[in-house]
Amino acid sequence: MSCPSANFCMAVLGSGYAATFDGTTWSQPTGLSSSAGQPDSVSCPTVSFCMAVDAQDSSAFLFNGSAWSSAPRISDPVPGTQTGMASVSCSSPSFCAAVDNGANAFTFNGTSWSPATAIDPGNQLSTVSCPSARFCAAVDYGPDVVIFNGTSWSKPSAIDPGTYLQAVSCASASFCVAIDRKGNALTFNGSTWSAPVNADPNGLTMGEGGISWPVVSCPASDFCAAVDGASGNVVTFDGSAWSAPVNIDSKAANSVSGPVLIFLMSVSCRSAAFCVTGDTIGNTFVRS
């Protein structure tokens, strides 16, 4: 899910569809053409530009404000292989970065995607966040973060030894938050990462079978929202401390001991006054 304004959000569904939110209601889902049909990440820097990528292959899709079309394809690092894409983040229509379900990153210049760059050899990347064309942060399903400076990617740096990072969101080159599977949050001040602080001791944990995950969105250095991986909770950050968890999804909370796990799986905040989050059965929740 990606919300560049309080009157526009775009959500992509793993079933191969996309839907928009106008601040009041959601549109009917629109199908995206893909050989695999499992879009898993979308980024909209403006209401007239969105980029989405597919979890099963290297397909990419462009939204121009009114309709979706196929975007230039992302080149597989080894011809004939399809690791699928994990995450995409766009700071403008002329810059996006994407990471695949492996060690590779790709950048988009408004026309085409760069060749693969192996930025995290031997590991599996999870999420990338790019507040500008001159700064991105990507984390893997391990302890590592990799930074892009507009030209090249840094070497992986272990910021959270002994656990698994899951998501990252950057408001600027001087402020990011990364979340791990234990509910620990780490903040970046432009040069160093903080020690882990537990943001939600009861909620931000991996769910049944390891299929759920915490997600975070930081539109500014004095506000972030994170949704957990099991219990339907949200926590917020005011620039200095994390709030107590608030349950917003009772169905998710009640599913933890049930046969089917329901969990919040995406959150996007335009500001502290507007966030949208959604769960695995199609329910959405708005902070306004």
Disulfide bonds with the S-S distance in Angstrom:
Cys3-Cys9 2.07
Cys44-Cys50 2.04
Cys90-Cys96 2.04
Cys130-Cys136 2.11
Cys170-Cys176 2.10
Cys218-Cys224 2.09
Cys269-Cys275 2.10
